[in-house]
Amino acid sequence: MLSRTRKFILEKKLIQRGDKVLAAVSGGGDSVAMAILLSRLQADIGFGLALGWIDHRQNEASRQDGNLVAETAARLEVPFHSAAIQPSPKTGSREGYWRDERYRILRRMAEEHGLNRTATGHTRDDQAETVLLRLQRGTGVSGLAGIPAERPGGVVRPLLGCGREELRRFLIAEGFPWQEDPTNLDISVPRNRIRHVLIRDHPGLVDRLVRVAEKAGVMSELVGRYLGEASLVKETPLQGIFEIDLAFLRTAGPNLGREALRAALCQARGSIVGISRQNIEALAALSGVEPSSRVLDLPGLRAYRAHHRLFLVRPEDPVRPTREIAIVSEGDYAWADMDVTVVVSRLGQAPIPLMLRTRRPGDRLWSSSVRLKTHLIKRHVPRFLRDRMPLLASGSEVVWLPPPLRPPFPGLDAEARFERGAWWNLA
């Protein structure tokens, strides 16, 4: 098993020499076995290792799990770190909440201790269960690929080539204890029902499902390469804002189009976890409507249909800076709040000083009674961009907007340069 795990890690390039790995250990058999296997591979591959445990604050048994993980770390002579997860909210999926919180806490734990990889104990059995769960809920090719060996953020799954039962036999042979989570026996939970009923009654099903996942993974990778070459998703100059190529979706057809939308959501969110078939269908419907302004809330994202364009926006990203910059002469004005530099090459007869800022209530175009809000709506600038747009103003008169939104004040020549490219065409 050690040589098989080593081969899997090296073939998938999950852990490389010089990496520092946080092994997420719950106290269960899979994760304890992973900790032992990784500790045996440390010197060979050349990486550092620490064990991390998260207390779900459920009962005394949870704290016993923590003691077991701490003792395992001491026996393996590796550092031990722990953190607590807050109680789950009364509404929504408890399992989904815990999953998202675990990854958030593990990411923070790794950052605090200078670790660049986080290893989780997902096995072949978990892979098979995941494929069945996704089939039950409805999925595409990427969903059938199951659990990836690596996900964004440095999360790796070195045990995907190992089975649950063989890992427990390994633990018995090595003389390491582990705890079985009693909640895993609750067959009212869909994954547990699949594990203890469907898979148990169909010998060989795990192997067949794993092969399906492997083939779907190859197909998903090919589709991903094609979509990448097609530049379906454009990362805009503004942090956390992505644009989907509607022209591509119109020619892709429904099946490839939905795979494209899954890929787009994965790129924008960093993961497809938590995205349902209903979410994909709702986004497909939004992309196919006639030009209009509509909003769709998705897990971890908000989609905006802005006339002929479709954007994905991460809601946690900041919307509006608080600082303003006075422009008194030609030059480059770096505005760190917005990751933009406004280059003023000529001021002409513009009133001095001008203020580099975002819009405010009451703004209007210079020498005009037209309100800025009205002008931006007519130019089909989506609402979420209006508060993120740099402008130059004298009082409440806006004298410059990023082209091609409005011709500047006569003689005024300026350009907005974002860190990830020039202001894109909003016409």
Residue pairs with C-beta under 8 A, 6 or more apart in sequence:
1 37
1 162
1 166
1 167
1 170
2 37
2 40
2 41
4 161
4 162
5 37
5 41
5 158
5 159
5 161
5 162
6 41
6 44
6 45
7 161
8 14
8 149
8 158
8 160
8 161
9 15
9 41
9 45
9 156
9 158
10 45
12 149
12 150
12 156
14 117
14 119
14 149
14 150
14 156
14 157
14 158
15 21
15 45
15 47
15 117
15 119
15 156
15 158
16 45
16 47
17 45
17 46
17 47
18 46
18 47
19 47
19 48
19 116
19 117
20 47
20 48
20 49
20 50
20 114
20 115
20 116
20 117
21 38
21 47
21 48
21 49
21 50
21 115
21 117
21 118
21 119
21 156
22 50
22 51
22 52
22 81
22 106
22 109
22 110
22 113
22 115
22 117
22 118
22 119
23 31
23 34
23 35
23 38
23 49
23 50
23 51
23 52
23 118
23 119
24 31
24 52
24 53
24 54
24 102
24 106
24 118
24 119
24 120
24 121
25 31
25 32
25 34
25 35
25 51
25 52
25 53
25 69
25 72
25 73
25 121
26 53
26 54
26 65
26 69
26 121
26 181
27 53
27 64
27 65
27 66
27 68
27 69
27 178
27 179
28 121
28 178
28 179
28 180
28 181
29 164
29 167
29 168
29 171
29 178
29 180
30 121
30 122
30 123
30 126
30 159
30 164
30 167
31 120
31 121
32 68
32 69
32 72
32 171
32 176
32 177
32 178
33 121
33 159
33 162
33 167
33 168
33 170
33 171
33 176
33 178
34 119
34 120
34 121
34 158
34 159
35 51
35 72
35 73
35 76
35 78
36 72
36 76
36 170
36 171
36 174
36 176
37 158
37 159
38 49
38 119
38 158
39 49
39 76
39 77
39 78
41 47
42 48
42 49
47 117
48 115
49 76
49 78
50 73
50 78
50 79
50 80
50 81
50 113
50 115
51 69
51 72
51 73
51 76
51 78
51 79
51 80
51 81
52 80
52 81
52 82
52 83
52 106
52 109
52 110
52 118
53 65
53 66
53 69
53 70
53 80
53 81
53 82
53 83
54 82
54 83
54 84
54 85
54 102
54 105
54 106
55 62
55 63
55 66
55 82
55 83
55 84
55 85
56 62
56 85
56 98
57 84
57 85
57 86
57 87
61 179
61 182
64 179
65 179
66 82
68 177
68 178
68 179
69 80
69 82
70 80
70 82
72 176
73 79
73 80
74 80
75 176
79 113
81 109
81 113
83 105
83 108
83 109
85 98
85 101
85 102
85 105
86 101
88 94
88 97
88 98
89 97
95 189
96 274
99 273
100 274
103 153
103 155
106 118
106 155
107 118
107 153
109 115
110 116
110 117
110 118
110 154
116 154
117 154
117 155
117 156
118 153
118 154
118 155
118 156
119 155
119 156
119 157
119 158
120 155
120 156
120 157
121 157
121 159
122 147
122 157
122 159
122 160
123 159
123 160
123 162
123 163
123 164
123 167
124 160
124 161
124 162
124 163
124 164
124 206
124 207
124 210
125 163
125 164
125 195
125 199
125 206
126 147
126 160
126 164
127 146
127 147
127 160
127 209
127 210
127 213
128 146
128 199
128 205
128 206
128 209
128 210
128 213
129 191
129 194
129 195
129 199
130 146
130 147
130 213
131 144
131 146
131 209
131 212
131 213
132 194
132 198
132 199
132 209
133 190
133 191
133 194
134 143
134 144
134 146
135 144
136 190
137 276
137 277
138 276
138 277
139 277
140 255
140 258
140 259
140 262
140 280
141 216
141 219
141 220
141 223
141 259
142 216
142 220
142 223
142 224
142 259
142 262
142 263
142 266
142 272
143 262
143 272
144 212
144 213
144 216
144 220
145 213
145 216
145 217
145 219
145 220
146 210
146 213
146 216
146 217
147 157
147 160
147 213
148 157
148 217
149 156
149 157
149 160
150 156
150 157
151 270
151 271
152 270
152 271
153 270
159 167
163 206
168 178
171 177
171 178
183 189
184 192
184 195
185 192
185 196
186 192
187 193
187 196
187 197
198 205
199 205
199 206
220 259
223 256
223 259
223 263
224 263
227 259
227 260
227 263
230 245
230 248
231 245
232 244
232 245
232 248
232 249
232 260
232 263
232 264
233 242
233 243
233 244
233 245
233 263
233 264
233 267
233 268
233 312
234 242
234 243
234 244
234 245
234 424
235 241
235 242
235 420
236 242
236 243
236 311
236 420
236 421
236 424
237 339
237 340
237 418
237 419
237 420
237 421
237 422
237 423
237 424
238 338
238 339
238 385
238 388
238 418
239 317
239 318
239 339
240 313
240 314
240 316
240 317
241 311
241 312
241 313
241 314
241 317
241 384
241 385
241 388
242 264
242 267
242 268
242 311
242 312
242 313
243 309
243 310
243 311
243 312
243 424
244 261
244 264
244 287
244 310
244 311
244 312
246 287
246 308
246 309
246 310
248 260
249 257
249 260
249 261
249 287
249 288
252 260
254 284
257 284
257 287
258 280
258 281
258 284
261 280
261 283
261 284
261 287
262 272
262 275
262 280
264 312
265 272
265 275
265 279
265 280
265 283
265 298
265 301
265 312
266 272
268 301
268 312
268 314
269 275
269 299
269 300
269 301
269 314
274 299
274 300
275 298
275 299
279 298
279 299
282 296
282 298
283 296
283 298
283 303
286 294
286 296
286 303
286 305
286 310
287 305
287 310
289 305
291 307
291 308
292 305
292 307
293 304
293 305
293 306
293 307
293 382
293 383
294 304
294 305
295 302
295 303
295 304
295 305
296 302
296 303
296 304
296 305
297 303
300 314
300 315
301 312
301 313
301 314
301 315
302 312
302 313
302 315
302 384
303 310
303 311
303 312
303 313
304 310
304 311
304 312
304 313
304 382
304 383
304 384
306 380
306 381
306 382
306 383
306 385
307 380
308 380
309 380
309 382
311 382
311 384
313 384
318 337
319 384
319 387
319 388
320 358
320 387
320 388
321 335
321 337
321 338
321 358
322 337
323 335
323 337
324 355
324 356
324 357
325 333
325 335
325 355
325 356
325 357
326 353
326 354
326 355
326 356
327 333
327 342
327 344
327 347
327 352
327 353
327 354
327 355
327 356
327 392
328 352
328 353
329 344
329 347
330 344
330 345
330 346
330 347
331 343
331 344
332 341
332 342
332 343
332 344
333 341
333 342
333 343
333 344
333 356
334 340
334 341
335 341
335 342
335 356
335 390
338 358
338 388
338 390
338 418
339 418
339 419
339 420
340 390
340 416
340 417
340 418
340 419
341 416
341 417
342 356
342 390
342 392
342 414
342 415
342 416
342 417
343 414
343 415
343 416
343 417
344 392
344 412
344 413
344 414
345 413
345 414
345 415
346 411
346 412
346 413
347 354
347 411
347 412
348 409
348 410
348 411
348 412
348 413
349 409
349 410
349 411
350 392
350 394
350 399
350 409
350 411
350 412
351 394
351 399
354 392
354 393
354 394
354 399
354 400
355 392
355 393
355 394
356 390
356 391
356 392
357 390
357 391
357 393
358 387
358 388
358 389
358 390
358 391
359 372
359 373
359 386
359 387
359 389
359 391
359 398
360 396
362 396
363 371
363 372
363 373
363 391
363 393
363 396
363 397
363 398
364 370
364 371
364 372
364 396
364 397
364 398
365 371
365 372
365 375
365 397
365 398
365 406
366 394
366 397
366 398
366 399
366 409
367 397
372 391
372 398
373 386
375 405
375 406
376 386
376 389
376 405
379 405
379 426
379 427
380 426
381 389
381 405
381 426
385 426
389 401
389 402
390 402
390 416
391 398
391 400
391 401
391 402
392 398
392 399
392 400
392 412
392 414
393 399
398 406
399 408
399 409
399 412
400 406
400 408
400 409
400 412
400 414
401 408
402 416
402 423
402 426
403 415
403 423
404 425
404 426
404 427
405 426
408 414
415 422
416 422
416 423
